Amino acid sequence: MTDPLLDDVKALLDKDFGDDRILKQICRACERNEVISNYERNYVRKLAEKHLGKKPESPQPTVEQKPVVPDVVIPETPSISQTQSFQTQPEINYSKPKNKKIMLGIGGLALIIIIAAAVSFSGVTIGTPKIDTIDTIPTSLSIETDLTSYKNKDLISISGISDISGTVNISIKNQNNELVWTEEISLKNNGQFSTLAIAGGSGWEKSGTYTIIVDNGKETKSNTFGFTK
């Protein structure tokens, strides 16, 4: 099935509407089945509504997916007193030397039987018990970009992890601490997140150091990158 977004991008390119560089980058991302950010989808949607006669789409509510963590079953260990109660040595009569070897053989066999009965009765399994493994959950919040500097209209690849399930808010501020881009992203089951942003537009008028910030509701982390107009 053809992606409607890809059809709109190709139609806009054919009719020479919008920015060719941005539309070609989105077209390549669609064909390679890569992540398309909400910013890029909105960019194509607005152009399609304006020039292709597309009807406005109603926003779809996002459903949070919480990771399912299986229970860990720990085997029950028998008490020391219960185990010791079955380890009593039987009495062996050594009064007759000629029956010494026979009595030793019988005593050893009886000891083996008693130990086997104690083990089976107490429910102890010989060997190391197998404990089901569970997926590890991230223990920190982090954010990074694929490059340390960008030029006007470059794509910024953003990724990171969070130990709080649900969503994270990502924003970019310029050197004057003015908000130039923001997006709310849903986390994957393993706590990872990723998206794309375009370097350029309102607030990107000056070259300098820009700050990218992630907030999961519990803590906030930030990183910086360079921008050349």
Biotite code that builds the C-alpha atoms (Angstrom):
import biotite.structure as struc

atoms = struc.array([
    struc.Atom([0.000, 0.000, 0.000], chain_id="A", res_id=1, res_name="MET", atom_name="CA", element="C"),
    struc.Atom([1.356, 3.429, -1.003], chain_id="A", res_id=2, res_name="THR", atom_name="CA", element="C"),
    struc.Atom([1.944, 5.881, 1.855], chain_id="A", res_id=3, res_name="ASP", atom_name="CA", element="C"),
    struc.Atom([-0.408, 8.916, 1.406], chain_id="A", res_id=4, res_name="PRO", atom_name="CA", element="C"),
    struc.Atom([2.390, 11.129, 2.725], chain_id="A", res_id=5, res_name="LEU", atom_name="CA", element="C"),
    struc.Atom([4.729, 9.935, -0.041], chain_id="A", res_id=6, res_name="LEU", atom_name="CA", element="C"),
    struc.Atom([2.019, 10.581, -2.665], chain_id="A", res_id=7, res_name="ASP", atom_name="CA", element="C"),
    struc.Atom([1.539, 14.150, -1.399], chain_id="A", res_id=8, res_name="ASP", atom_name="CA", element="C"),
    struc.Atom([5.312, 14.799, -1.394], chain_id="A", res_id=9, res_name="VAL", atom_name="CA", element="C"),
    struc.Atom([5.687, 13.546, -4.983], chain_id="A", res_id=10, res_name="LYS", atom_name="CA", element="C"),
    struc.Atom([2.679, 15.637, -6.098], chain_id="A", res_id=11, res_name="ALA", atom_name="CA", element="C"),
    struc.Atom([4.146, 18.771, -4.481], chain_id="A", res_id=12, res_name="LEU", atom_name="CA", element="C"),
    struc.Atom([7.527, 18.131, -6.131], chain_id="A", res_id=13, res_name="LEU", atom_name="CA", element="C"),
    struc.Atom([5.903, 17.608, -9.544], chain_id="A", res_id=14, res_name="ASP", atom_name="CA", element="C"),
    struc.Atom([3.946, 20.877, -9.249], chain_id="A", res_id=15, res_name="LYS", atom_name="CA", element="C"),
    struc.Atom([6.942, 22.760, -7.790], chain_id="A", res_id=16, res_name="ASP", atom_name="CA", element="C"),
    struc.Atom([5.251, 23.748, -4.524], chain_id="A", res_id=17, res_name="PHE", atom_name="CA", element="C"),
    struc.Atom([7.217, 24.191, -1.273], chain_id="A", res_id=18, res_name="GLY", atom_name="CA", element="C"),
    struc.Atom([10.934, 23.806, -0.597], chain_id="A", res_id=19, res_name="ASP", atom_name="CA", element="C"),
    struc.Atom([12.443, 21.179, -2.955], chain_id="A", res_id=20, res_name="ASP", atom_name="CA", element="C"),
    struc.Atom([15.300, 20.327, -0.566], chain_id="A", res_id=21, res_name="ARG", atom_name="CA", element="C"),
    struc.Atom([13.011, 19.598, 2.389], chain_id="A", res_id=22, res_name="ILE", atom_name="CA", element="C"),
    struc.Atom([10.481, 17.679, 0.268], chain_id="A", res_id=23, res_name="LEU", atom_name="CA", element="C"),
    struc.Atom([13.227, 15.520, -1.303], chain_id="A", res_id=24, res_name="LYS", atom_name="CA", element="C"),
    struc.Atom([14.619, 14.668, 2.155], chain_id="A", res_id=25, res_name="GLN", atom_name="CA", element="C"),
    struc.Atom([11.121, 13.659, 3.325], chain_id="A", res_id=26, res_name="ILE", atom_name="CA", element="C"),
    struc.Atom([10.621, 11.625, 0.127], chain_id="A", res_id=27, res_name="CYS", atom_name="CA", element="C"),
    struc.Atom([13.860, 9.691, 0.745], chain_id="A", res_id=28, res_name="ARG", atom_name="CA", element="C"),
    struc.Atom([12.868, 9.051, 4.359], chain_id="A", res_id=29, res_name="ALA", atom_name="CA", element="C"),
    struc.Atom([9.467, 7.652, 3.237], chain_id="A", res_id=30, res_name="CYS", atom_name="CA", element="C"),
    struc.Atom([11.041, 5.352, 0.639], chain_id="A", res_id=31, res_name="GLU", atom_name="CA", element="C"),
    struc.Atom([13.574, 4.049, 3.187], chain_id="A", res_id=32, res_name="ARG", atom_name="CA", element="C"),
    struc.Atom([10.885, 3.615, 5.880], chain_id="A", res_id=33, res_name="ASN", atom_name="CA", element="C"),
    struc.Atom([12.707, 6.012, 8.223], chain_id="A", res_id=34, res_name="GLU", atom_name="CA", element="C"),
    struc.Atom([11.241, 8.133, 11.032], chain_id="A", res_id=35, res_name="VAL", atom_name="CA", element="C"),
    struc.Atom([9.218, 11.166, 9.853], chain_id="A", res_id=36, res_name="ILE", atom_name="CA", element="C"),
    struc.Atom([8.804, 13.881, 12.501], chain_id="A", res_id=37, res_name="SER", atom_name="CA", element="C"),
    struc.Atom([5.507, 15.618, 13.255], chain_id="A", res_id=38, res_name="ASN", atom_name="CA", element="C"),
    struc.Atom([7.091, 18.873, 12.067], chain_id="A", res_id=39, res_name="TYR", atom_name="CA", element="C"),
    struc.Atom([7.727, 17.394, 8.599], chain_id="A", res_id=40, res_name="GLU", atom_name="CA", element="C"),
    struc.Atom([4.287, 15.759, 8.413], chain_id="A", res_id=41, res_name="ARG", atom_name="CA", element="C"),
    struc.Atom([2.625, 19.081, 9.308], chain_id="A", res_id=42, res_name="ASN", atom_name="CA", element="C"),
    struc.Atom([4.777, 20.854, 6.696], chain_id="A", res_id=43, res_name="TYR", atom_name="CA", element="C"),
    struc.Atom([3.579, 18.471, 3.934], chain_id="A", res_id=44, res_name="VAL", atom_name="CA", element="C"),
    struc.Atom([-0.030, 18.487, 5.198], chain_id="A", res_id=45, res_name="ARG", atom_name="CA", element="C"),
    struc.Atom([-0.277, 22.303, 5.120], chain_id="A", res_id=46, res_name="LYS", atom_name="CA", element="C"),
    struc.Atom([1.155, 22.439, 1.583], chain_id="A", res_id=47, res_name="LEU", atom_name="CA", element="C"),
    struc.Atom([-1.244, 19.677, 0.436], chain_id="A", res_id=48, res_name="ALA", atom_name="CA", element="C"),
    struc.Atom([-4.245, 21.492, 1.927], chain_id="A", res_id=49, res_name="GLU", atom_name="CA", element="C"),
    struc.Atom([-3.192, 24.749, 0.267], chain_id="A", res_id=50, res_name="LYS", atom_name="CA", element="C"),
    struc.Atom([-2.142, 23.540, -3.191], chain_id="A", res_id=51, res_name="HIS", atom_name="CA", element="C"),
    struc.Atom([-3.591, 20.010, -3.629], chain_id="A", res_id=52, res_name="LEU", atom_name="CA", element="C"),
    struc.Atom([-7.064, 20.591, -2.143], chain_id="A", res_id=53, res_name="GLY", atom_name="CA", element="C"),
    struc.Atom([-6.560, 18.129, 0.735], chain_id="A", res_id=54, res_name="LYS", atom_name="CA", element="C"),
    struc.Atom([-9.086, 18.306, 3.583], chain_id="A", res_id=55, res_name="LYS", atom_name="CA", element="C"),
    struc.Atom([-7.710, 19.060, 7.101], chain_id="A", res_id=56, res_name="PRO", atom_name="CA", element="C"),
    struc.Atom([-7.129, 15.905, 9.162], chain_id="A", res_id=57, res_name="GLU", atom_name="CA", element="C"),
    struc.Atom([-8.627, 15.610, 12.653], chain_id="A", res_id=58, res_name="SER", atom_name="CA", element="C"),
    struc.Atom([-5.937, 14.943, 15.306], chain_id="A", res_id=59, res_name="PRO", atom_name="CA", element="C"),
    struc.Atom([-5.738, 11.376, 16.567], chain_id="A", res_id=60, res_name="GLN", atom_name="CA", element="C"),
    struc.Atom([-5.289, 10.831, 20.328], chain_id="A", res_id=61, res_name="PRO", atom_name="CA", element="C"),
    struc.Atom([-2.076, 9.101, 21.288], chain_id="A", res_id=62, res_name="THR", atom_name="CA", element="C"),
    struc.Atom([-2.304, 5.944, 23.363], chain_id="A", res_id=63, res_name="VAL", atom_name="CA", element="C"),
    struc.Atom([0.430, 5.398, 25.896], chain_id="A", res_id=64, res_name="GLU", atom_name="CA", element="C"),
    struc.Atom([1.943, 1.933, 25.914], chain_id="A", res_id=65, res_name="GLN", atom_name="CA", element="C"),
    struc.Atom([3.419, 0.864, 29.195], chain_id="A", res_id=66, res_name="LYS", atom_name="CA", element="C"),
    struc.Atom([6.046, -1.874, 29.212], chain_id="A", res_id=67, res_name="PRO", atom_name="CA", element="C"),
    struc.Atom([4.955, -5.182, 30.682], chain_id="A", res_id=68, res_name="VAL", atom_name="CA", element="C"),
    struc.Atom([7.462, -6.550, 33.180], chain_id="A", res_id=69, res_name="VAL", atom_name="CA", element="C"),
    struc.Atom([7.043, -10.278, 33.915], chain_id="A", res_id=70, res_name="PRO", atom_name="CA", element="C"),
    struc.Atom([7.123, -11.494, 37.496], chain_id="A", res_id=71, res_name="ASP", atom_name="CA", element="C"),
    struc.Atom([10.340, -13.143, 38.699], chain_id="A", res_id=72, res_name="VAL", atom_name="CA", element="C"),
    struc.Atom([9.728, -16.508, 40.350], chain_id="A", res_id=73, res_name="VAL", atom_name="CA", element="C"),
    struc.Atom([12.252, -17.326, 43.128], chain_id="A", res_id=74, res_name="ILE", atom_name="CA", element="C"),
    struc.Atom([12.375, -21.020, 44.147], chain_id="A", res_id=75, res_name="PRO", atom_name="CA", element="C"),
    struc.Atom([11.626, -21.798, 47.780], chain_id="A", res_id=76, res_name="GLU", atom_name="CA", element="C"),
    struc.Atom([14.666, -22.955, 49.795], chain_id="A", res_id=77, res_name="THR", atom_name="CA", element="C"),
    struc.Atom([14.073, -25.616, 52.480], chain_id="A", res_id=78, res_name="PRO", atom_name="CA", element="C"),
    struc.Atom([14.915, -24.766, 56.093], chain_id="A", res_id=79, res_name="SER", atom_name="CA", element="C"),
    struc.Atom([18.184, -26.037, 57.610], chain_id="A", res_id=80, res_name="ILE", atom_name="CA", element="C"),
    struc.Atom([16.430, -27.939, 60.406], chain_id="A", res_id=81, res_name="SER", atom_name="CA", element="C"),
    struc.Atom([14.216, -29.826, 57.919], chain_id="A", res_id=82, res_name="GLN", atom_name="CA", element="C"),
    struc.Atom([17.209, -30.891, 55.815], chain_id="A", res_id=83, res_name="THR", atom_name="CA", element="C"),
    struc.Atom([19.259, -31.979, 58.803], chain_id="A", res_id=84, res_name="GLN", atom_name="CA", element="C"),
    struc.Atom([16.413, -34.148, 60.136], chain_id="A", res_id=85, res_name="SER", atom_name="CA", element="C"),
    struc.Atom([16.988, -36.632, 57.297], chain_id="A", res_id=86, res_name="PHE", atom_name="CA", element="C"),
    struc.Atom([20.790, -36.864, 57.580], chain_id="A", res_id=87, res_name="GLN", atom_name="CA", element="C"),
    struc.Atom([21.045, -39.139, 60.647], chain_id="A", res_id=88, res_name="THR", atom_name="CA", element="C"),
    struc.Atom([23.590, -41.914, 60.198], chain_id="A", res_id=89, res_name="GLN", atom_name="CA", element="C"),
    struc.Atom([22.282, -45.472, 60.851], chain_id="A", res_id=90, res_name="PRO", atom_name="CA", element="C"),
    struc.Atom([23.959, -47.530, 63.544], chain_id="A", res_id=91, res_name="GLU", atom_name="CA", element="C"),
    struc.Atom([26.373, -50.155, 62.247], chain_id="A", res_id=92, res_name="ILE", atom_name="CA", element="C"),
    struc.Atom([27.321, -53.158, 64.367], chain_id="A", res_id=93, res_name="ASN", atom_name="CA", element="C"),
    struc.Atom([31.084, -53.774, 64.278], chain_id="A", res_id=94, res_name="TYR", atom_name="CA", element="C"),
    struc.Atom([31.063, -56.563, 66.882], chain_id="A", res_id=95, res_name="SER", atom_name="CA", element="C"),
    struc.Atom([31.750, -59.219, 64.259], chain_id="A", res_id=96, res_name="LYS", atom_name="CA", element="C"),
    struc.Atom([34.808, -58.484, 62.062], chain_id="A", res_id=97, res_name="PRO", atom_name="CA", element="C"),
    struc.Atom([33.810, -60.993, 59.417], chain_id="A", res_id=98, res_name="LYS", atom_name="CA", element="C"),
    struc.Atom([30.581, -59.042, 58.622], chain_id="A", res_id=99, res_name="ASN", atom_name="CA", element="C"),
    struc.Atom([32.367, -55.663, 58.482], chain_id="A", res_id=100, res_name="LYS", atom_name="CA", element="C"),
    struc.Atom([32.389, -55.352, 54.654], chain_id="A", res_id=101, res_name="LYS", atom_name="CA", element="C"),
    struc.Atom([28.762, -56.434, 54.370], chain_id="A", res_id=102, res_name="ILE", atom_name="CA", element="C"),
    struc.Atom([27.625, -53.937, 57.023], chain_id="A", res_id=103, res_name="MET", atom_name="CA", element="C"),
    struc.Atom([29.591, -51.104, 55.354], chain_id="A", res_id=104, res_name="LEU", atom_name="CA", element="C"),
    struc.Atom([27.917, -51.848, 52.017], chain_id="A", res_id=105, res_name="GLY", atom_name="CA", element="C"),
    struc.Atom([24.456, -51.913, 53.590], chain_id="A", res_id=106, res_name="ILE", atom_name="CA", element="C"),
    struc.Atom([25.175, -48.703, 55.538], chain_id="A", res_id=107, res_name="GLY", atom_name="CA", element="C"),
    struc.Atom([26.340, -46.854, 52.389], chain_id="A", res_id=108, res_name="GLY", atom_name="CA", element="C"),
    struc.Atom([23.262, -47.971, 50.454], chain_id="A", res_id=109, res_name="LEU", atom_name="CA", element="C"),
    struc.Atom([20.975, -46.903, 53.305], chain_id="A", res_id=110, res_name="ALA", atom_name="CA", element="C"),
    struc.Atom([22.672, -43.491, 53.444], chain_id="A", res_id=111, res_name="LEU", atom_name="CA", element="C"),
    struc.Atom([22.120, -42.954, 49.722], chain_id="A", res_id=112, res_name="ILE", atom_name="CA", element="C"),
    struc.Atom([18.436, -43.918, 50.058], chain_id="A", res_id=113, res_name="ILE", atom_name="CA", element="C"),
    struc.Atom([17.942, -41.539, 53.011], chain_id="A", res_id=114, res_name="ILE", atom_name="CA", element="C"),
    struc.Atom([19.591, -38.592, 51.194], chain_id="A", res_id=115, res_name="ILE", atom_name="CA", element="C"),
    struc.Atom([17.547, -39.232, 48.031], chain_id="A", res_id=116, res_name="ALA", atom_name="CA", element="C"),
    struc.Atom([14.330, -39.413, 50.059], chain_id="A", res_id=117, res_name="ALA", atom_name="CA", element="C"),
    struc.Atom([15.181, -36.188, 51.893], chain_id="A", res_id=118, res_name="ALA", atom_name="CA", element="C"),
    struc.Atom([15.876, -34.358, 48.652], chain_id="A", res_id=119, res_name="VAL", atom_name="CA", element="C"),
    struc.Atom([12.661, -35.537, 46.947], chain_id="A", res_id=120, res_name="SER", atom_name="CA", element="C"),
    struc.Atom([10.539, -34.875, 50.053], chain_id="A", res_id=121, res_name="PHE", atom_name="CA", element="C"),
    struc.Atom([11.830, -31.344, 50.591], chain_id="A", res_id=122, res_name="SER", atom_name="CA", element="C"),
    struc.Atom([11.311, -30.374, 46.923], chain_id="A", res_id=123, res_name="GLY", atom_name="CA", element="C"),
    struc.Atom([14.925, -29.245, 46.399], chain_id="A", res_id=124, res_name="VAL", atom_name="CA", element="C"),
    struc.Atom([16.041, -29.377, 42.770], chain_id="A", res_id=125, res_name="THR", atom_name="CA", element="C"),
    struc.Atom([19.654, -30.338, 42.114], chain_id="A", res_id=126, res_name="ILE", atom_name="CA", element="C"),
    struc.Atom([21.370, -27.740, 39.940], chain_id="A", res_id=127, res_name="GLY", atom_name="CA", element="C"),
    struc.Atom([21.019, -23.998, 39.514], chain_id="A", res_id=128, res_name="THR", atom_name="CA", element="C"),
    struc.Atom([17.364, -22.834, 39.250], chain_id="A", res_id=129, res_name="PRO", atom_name="CA", element="C"),
    struc.Atom([16.460, -20.944, 36.075], chain_id="A", res_id=130, res_name="LYS", atom_name="CA", element="C"),
    struc.Atom([15.162, -17.456, 36.668], chain_id="A", res_id=131, res_name="ILE", atom_name="CA", element="C"),
    struc.Atom([13.274, -15.745, 33.864], chain_id="A", res_id=132, res_name="ASP", atom_name="CA", element="C"),
    struc.Atom([15.132, -12.703, 32.580], chain_id="A", res_id=133, res_name="THR", atom_name="CA", element="C"),
    struc.Atom([13.393, -9.364, 32.089], chain_id="A", res_id=134, res_name="ILE", atom_name="CA", element="C"),
    struc.Atom([14.174, -6.419, 29.859], chain_id="A", res_id=135, res_name="ASP", atom_name="CA", element="C"),
    struc.Atom([16.279, -3.779, 31.558], chain_id="A", res_id=136, res_name="THR", atom_name="CA", element="C"),
    struc.Atom([14.691, -0.351, 31.956], chain_id="A", res_id=137, res_name="ILE", atom_name="CA", element="C"),
    struc.Atom([16.768, 2.772, 31.393], chain_id="A", res_id=138, res_name="PRO", atom_name="CA", element="C"),
    struc.Atom([17.969, 4.312, 34.654], chain_id="A", res_id=139, res_name="THR", atom_name="CA", element="C"),
    struc.Atom([18.650, 7.834, 33.367], chain_id="A", res_id=140, res_name="SER", atom_name="CA", element="C"),
    struc.Atom([17.511, 10.578, 31.000], chain_id="A", res_id=141, res_name="LEU", atom_name="CA", element="C"),
    struc.Atom([19.654, 11.574, 28.023], chain_id="A", res_id=142, res_name="SER", atom_name="CA", element="C"),
    struc.Atom([19.419, 13.380, 24.685], chain_id="A", res_id=143, res_name="ILE", atom_name="CA", element="C"),
    struc.Atom([21.823, 13.767, 21.749], chain_id="A", res_id=144, res_name="GLU", atom_name="CA", element="C"),
    struc.Atom([22.013, 14.854, 18.111], chain_id="A", res_id=145, res_name="THR", atom_name="CA", element="C"),
    struc.Atom([23.675, 13.069, 15.198], chain_id="A", res_id=146, res_name="ASP", atom_name="CA", element="C"),
    struc.Atom([26.004, 16.050, 14.509], chain_id="A", res_id=147, res_name="LEU", atom_name="CA", element="C"),
    struc.Atom([27.583, 18.860, 16.540], chain_id="A", res_id=148, res_name="THR", atom_name="CA", element="C"),
    struc.Atom([26.707, 21.618, 14.061], chain_id="A", res_id=149, res_name="SER", atom_name="CA", element="C"),
    struc.Atom([24.177, 22.259, 11.271], chain_id="A", res_id=150, res_name="TYR", atom_name="CA", element="C"),
    struc.Atom([23.514, 24.685, 8.417], chain_id="A", res_id=151, res_name="LYS", atom_name="CA", element="C"),
    struc.Atom([20.247, 26.346, 7.412], chain_id="A", res_id=152, res_name="ASN", atom_name="CA", element="C"),
    struc.Atom([17.526, 23.799, 6.396], chain_id="A", res_id=153, res_name="LYS", atom_name="CA", element="C"),
    struc.Atom([19.604, 20.773, 7.526], chain_id="A", res_id=154, res_name="ASP", atom_name="CA", element="C"),
    struc.Atom([17.783, 17.846, 9.168], chain_id="A", res_id=155, res_name="LEU", atom_name="CA", element="C"),
    struc.Atom([18.618, 17.371, 12.867], chain_id="A", res_id=156, res_name="ILE", atom_name="CA", element="C"),
    struc.Atom([18.384, 13.741, 14.042], chain_id="A", res_id=157, res_name="SER", atom_name="CA", element="C"),
    struc.Atom([17.481, 13.653, 17.765], chain_id="A", res_id=158, res_name="ILE", atom_name="CA", element="C"),
    struc.Atom([17.530, 10.550, 20.017], chain_id="A", res_id=159, res_name="SER", atom_name="CA", element="C"),
    struc.Atom([17.824, 9.509, 23.660], chain_id="A", res_id=160, res_name="GLY", atom_name="CA", element="C"),
    struc.Atom([16.406, 7.394, 26.521], chain_id="A", res_id=161, res_name="ILE", atom_name="CA", element="C"),
    struc.Atom([14.162, 7.979, 29.532], chain_id="A", res_id=162, res_name="SER", atom_name="CA", element="C"),
    struc.Atom([13.376, 5.910, 32.648], chain_id="A", res_id=163, res_name="ASP", atom_name="CA", element="C"),
    struc.Atom([9.851, 7.377, 32.847], chain_id="A", res_id=164, res_name="ILE", atom_name="CA", element="C"),
    struc.Atom([7.294, 5.662, 30.588], chain_id="A", res_id=165, res_name="SER", atom_name="CA", element="C"),
    struc.Atom([4.846, 7.611, 28.426], chain_id="A", res_id=166, res_name="GLY", atom_name="CA", element="C"),
    struc.Atom([6.077, 10.694, 26.575], chain_id="A", res_id=167, res_name="THR", atom_name="CA", element="C"),
    struc.Atom([8.861, 13.283, 26.668], chain_id="A", res_id=168, res_name="VAL", atom_name="CA", element="C"),
    struc.Atom([8.830, 16.942, 25.606], chain_id="A", res_id=169, res_name="ASN", atom_name="CA", element="C"),
    struc.Atom([11.717, 18.095, 23.391], chain_id="A", res_id=170, res_name="ILE", atom_name="CA", element="C"),
    struc.Atom([12.440, 21.752, 22.644], chain_id="A", res_id=171, res_name="SER", atom_name="CA", element="C"),
    struc.Atom([15.183, 23.853, 20.996], chain_id="A", res_id=172, res_name="ILE", atom_name="CA", element="C"),
    struc.Atom([16.129, 27.365, 22.094], chain_id="A", res_id=173, res_name="LYS", atom_name="CA", element="C"),
    struc.Atom([18.399, 29.895, 20.365], chain_id="A", res_id=174, res_name="ASN", atom_name="CA", element="C"),
    struc.Atom([21.214, 31.889, 21.962], chain_id="A", res_id=175, res_name="GLN", atom_name="CA", element="C"),
    struc.Atom([18.645, 34.427, 23.245], chain_id="A", res_id=176, res_name="ASN", atom_name="CA", element="C"),
    struc.Atom([16.829, 31.627, 25.138], chain_id="A", res_id=177, res_name="ASN", atom_name="CA", element="C"),
    struc.Atom([13.879, 31.913, 22.726], chain_id="A", res_id=178, res_name="GLU", atom_name="CA", element="C"),
    struc.Atom([11.885, 28.789, 21.848], chain_id="A", res_id=179, res_name="LEU", atom_name="CA", element="C"),
    struc.Atom([12.334, 27.941, 18.141], chain_id="A", res_id=180, res_name="VAL", atom_name="CA", element="C"),
    struc.Atom([11.033, 24.330, 18.023], chain_id="A", res_id=181, res_name="TRP", atom_name="CA", element="C"),
    struc.Atom([9.138, 21.876, 20.275], chain_id="A", res_id=182, res_name="THR", atom_name="CA", element="C"),
    struc.Atom([7.560, 18.404, 20.007], chain_id="A", res_id=183, res_name="GLU", atom_name="CA", element="C"),
    struc.Atom([6.035, 15.762, 22.305], chain_id="A", res_id=184, res_name="GLU", atom_name="CA", element="C"),
    struc.Atom([7.286, 12.227, 21.534], chain_id="A", res_id=185, res_name="ILE", atom_name="CA", element="C"),
    struc.Atom([5.976, 8.841, 22.725], chain_id="A", res_id=186, res_name="SER", atom_name="CA", element="C"),
    struc.Atom([8.564, 6.473, 24.212], chain_id="A", res_id=187, res_name="LEU", atom_name="CA", element="C"),
    struc.Atom([9.182, 2.948, 22.960], chain_id="A", res_id=188, res_name="LYS", atom_name="CA", element="C"),
    struc.Atom([8.853, -0.040, 25.317], chain_id="A", res_id=189, res_name="ASN", atom_name="CA", element="C"),
    struc.Atom([12.604, 0.042, 26.035], chain_id="A", res_id=190, res_name="ASN", atom_name="CA", element="C"),
    struc.Atom([12.501, 3.776, 26.930], chain_id="A", res_id=191, res_name="GLY", atom_name="CA", element="C"),
    struc.Atom([14.133, 5.016, 23.709], chain_id="A", res_id=192, res_name="GLN", atom_name="CA", element="C"),
    struc.Atom([12.873, 7.945, 21.625], chain_id="A", res_id=193, res_name="PHE", atom_name="CA", element="C"),
    struc.Atom([13.884, 9.595, 18.325], chain_id="A", res_id=194, res_name="SER", atom_name="CA", element="C"),
    struc.Atom([12.659, 12.292, 15.922], chain_id="A", res_id=195, res_name="THR", atom_name="CA", element="C"),
    struc.Atom([13.796, 14.760, 13.245], chain_id="A", res_id=196, res_name="LEU", atom_name="CA", element="C"),
    struc.Atom([13.768, 18.577, 13.192], chain_id="A", res_id=197, res_name="ALA", atom_name="CA", element="C"),
    struc.Atom([14.624, 21.125, 10.474], chain_id="A", res_id=198, res_name="ILE", atom_name="CA", element="C"),
    struc.Atom([17.244, 23.765, 11.267], chain_id="A", res_id=199, res_name="ALA", atom_name="CA", element="C"),
    struc.Atom([15.659, 26.991, 10.044], chain_id="A", res_id=200, res_name="GLY", atom_name="CA", element="C"),
    struc.Atom([12.560, 29.166, 10.215], chain_id="A", res_id=201, res_name="GLY", atom_name="CA", element="C"),
    struc.Atom([11.355, 31.656, 12.800], chain_id="A", res_id=202, res_name="SER", atom_name="CA", element="C"),
    struc.Atom([13.947, 32.225, 15.539], chain_id="A", res_id=203, res_name="GLY", atom_name="CA", element="C"),
    struc.Atom([16.840, 30.791, 13.489], chain_id="A", res_id=204, res_name="TRP", atom_name="CA", element="C"),
    struc.Atom([17.904, 34.152, 12.057], chain_id="A", res_id=205, res_name="GLU", atom_name="CA", element="C"),
    struc.Atom([21.355, 34.209, 13.695], chain_id="A", res_id=206, res_name="LYS", atom_name="CA", element="C"),
    struc.Atom([24.288, 31.800, 13.717], chain_id="A", res_id=207, res_name="SER", atom_name="CA", element="C"),
    struc.Atom([25.506, 30.572, 17.097], chain_id="A", res_id=208, res_name="GLY", atom_name="CA", element="C"),
    struc.Atom([25.061, 27.920, 19.773], chain_id="A", res_id=209, res_name="THR", atom_name="CA", element="C"),
    struc.Atom([21.568, 26.441, 20.164], chain_id="A", res_id=210, res_name="TYR", atom_name="CA", element="C"),
    struc.Atom([20.346, 24.324, 23.114], chain_id="A", res_id=211, res_name="THR", atom_name="CA", element="C"),
    struc.Atom([18.192, 21.188, 22.826], chain_id="A", res_id=212, res_name="ILE", atom_name="CA", element="C"),
    struc.Atom([16.229, 20.195, 25.970], chain_id="A", res_id=213, res_name="ILE", atom_name="CA", element="C"),
    struc.Atom([14.318, 17.017, 26.965], chain_id="A", res_id=214, res_name="VAL", atom_name="CA", element="C"),
    struc.Atom([11.807, 16.857, 29.868], chain_id="A", res_id=215, res_name="ASP", atom_name="CA", element="C"),
    struc.Atom([10.106, 13.625, 31.039], chain_id="A", res_id=216, res_name="ASN", atom_name="CA", element="C"),
    struc.Atom([8.174, 15.203, 33.920], chain_id="A", res_id=217, res_name="GLY", atom_name="CA", element="C"),
    struc.Atom([10.696, 14.010, 36.511], chain_id="A", res_id=218, res_name="LYS", atom_name="CA", element="C"),
    struc.Atom([13.934, 15.592, 35.346], chain_id="A", res_id=219, res_name="GLU", atom_name="CA", element="C"),
    struc.Atom([15.360, 17.706, 32.532], chain_id="A", res_id=220, res_name="THR", atom_name="CA", element="C"),
    struc.Atom([18.521, 17.209, 30.468], chain_id="A", res_id=221, res_name="LYS", atom_name="CA", element="C"),
    struc.Atom([20.010, 19.402, 27.730], chain_id="A", res_id=222, res_name="SER", atom_name="CA", element="C"),
    struc.Atom([22.706, 19.443, 25.016], chain_id="A", res_id=223, res_name="ASN", atom_name="CA", element="C"),
    struc.Atom([24.062, 22.041, 22.616], chain_id="A", res_id=224, res_name="THR", atom_name="CA", element="C"),
    struc.Atom([24.955, 22.249, 18.910], chain_id="A", res_id=225, res_name="PHE", atom_name="CA", element="C"),
    struc.Atom([26.193, 24.907, 16.512], chain_id="A", res_id=226, res_name="GLY", atom_name="CA", element="C"),
    struc.Atom([24.086, 26.551, 13.794], chain_id="A", res_id=227, res_name="PHE", atom_name="CA", element="C"),
    struc.Atom([25.310, 28.521, 10.767], chain_id="A", res_id=228, res_name="THR", atom_name="CA", element="C"),
    struc.Atom([22.817, 30.716, 8.937], chain_id="A", res_id=229, res_name="LYS", atom_name="CA", element="C"),
])
